[in-house]
Amino acid sequence: MLRLIDATGAKPGTTIMVDGEAATVRSNDISKTGKHGASKCRIEAIEIFSGKKKIVAVPGSTRFEVPMIQKEKAQVLSISENTASVMDLESYETLDVSFSEEIKEQIAPEKQIEYWDIEGKKAIMRVF
């Protein structure tokens, strides 16, 4: 089920789809224009998977998709350059999941991790 949100309703901390990528809203500056003009929003968001900063200036009535985020726990089996082979702790299926540079040194075999599945893209977000 797809949820939509108006640009004026994109509060800081909300996750929205920007240019096909999931991003977390950091700030939303809403400005009212003249007598008959619509409000304008300047949304600053950070992409979840790449960490890139995105700034979007749109009319307040623009609608953004709100992605479904599934947070799952898994155990690391092996590690390669920028992906880890993990076993889901509920379904016991083996997956290859990418991770960011920030948590690379924390990941080790046998460690438990939390990975996020957003619209079919998976990434390790936390190490326990």
Secondary structure as the mmCIF struct_conf table of DSSP 4:
data_model
#
loop_
_struct_conf.conf_type_id
_struct_conf.id
_struct_conf.beg_label_comp_id
_struct_conf.beg_label_asym_id
_struct_conf.beg_label_seq_id
_struct_conf.end_label_comp_id
_struct_conf.end_label_asym_id
_struct_conf.end_label_seq_id
STRN STRN1 ARG A 3 ASP A 6
HELX_RH_3T_P HELX_RH_3T_P1 ALA A 7 GLY A 9
TURN_TY1_P TURN_TY1_P1 PRO A 12 GLY A 13
STRN STRN2 THR A 15 VAL A 18
TURN_TY1_P TURN_TY1_P2 ASP A 19 GLY A 20
STRN STRN3 GLU A 21 SER A 31
BEND BEND1 GLY A 34 HIS A 36
HELX_LH_PP_P HELX_LH_PP_P1 GLY A 37 SER A 39
STRN STRN4 LYS A 40 GLU A 47
TURN_TY1_P TURN_TY1_P3 ILE A 48 SER A 50
STRN STRN5 LYS A 53 PRO A 59
TURN_TY1_P TURN_TY1_P4 GLY A 60 SER A 61
STRN STRN6 ARG A 63 VAL A 66
STRN STRN7 ILE A 69 ILE A 79
BEND BEND2 GLU A 81 ASN A 82
STRN STRN8 THR A 83 ASP A 88
TURN_TY1_P TURN_TY1_P5 LEU A 89 SER A 91
STRN STRN9 THR A 94 PHE A 99
HELX_RH_3T_P HELX_RH_3T_P2 GLU A 101 GLN A 106
TURN_TY1_P TURN_TY1_P6 PRO A 109 GLU A 110
STRN STRN10 GLN A 112 ILE A 118
TURN_TY1_P TURN_TY1_P7 GLU A 119 GLY A 120
STRN STRN11 LYS A 121 VAL A 127
#
